[in-house]
Amino acid sequence: MTEPIKDGKLLAINWQPDGSIISKSEHTVLVYR
């Protein structure tokens, strides 16, 4: 897994049942599959 957040504070990383990752920060919301 690569670094989900490069800038901003990491607030939460949630592992979803389908295997995707939702990463939320102050500036970004990214979904990894």
N, C-alpha and C positions, 0 to 999 in steps of 0.2 A: 504493500500500500504506500502510495506517495504521500507527501505532506499535504494535508487537506487545506491548511491555512498558511499562507506566506506572509500576509499582513493582517493585523487586527488580532484581537484576543479570541481564542477558541472557547466558545460557550458550551457547545454540546456536540457529541457525535452519537448518532443513533444507528444501530444495526437493524436493518429491516429484515423481515422474514424471507423476502425474495433474494436476499444476499446483497442488496444495494446499501450504500452508506449515505446518510444525510448528514452533512456537516454544516453547522450554523455558526457564524461569527458575527461581529458587529457590522461587517461590511459585505460579507458574502454568504450565499447559501449554495452549496454544491452537492450534487448527487452523483455518487460513484456506483457503477454497476460492473 
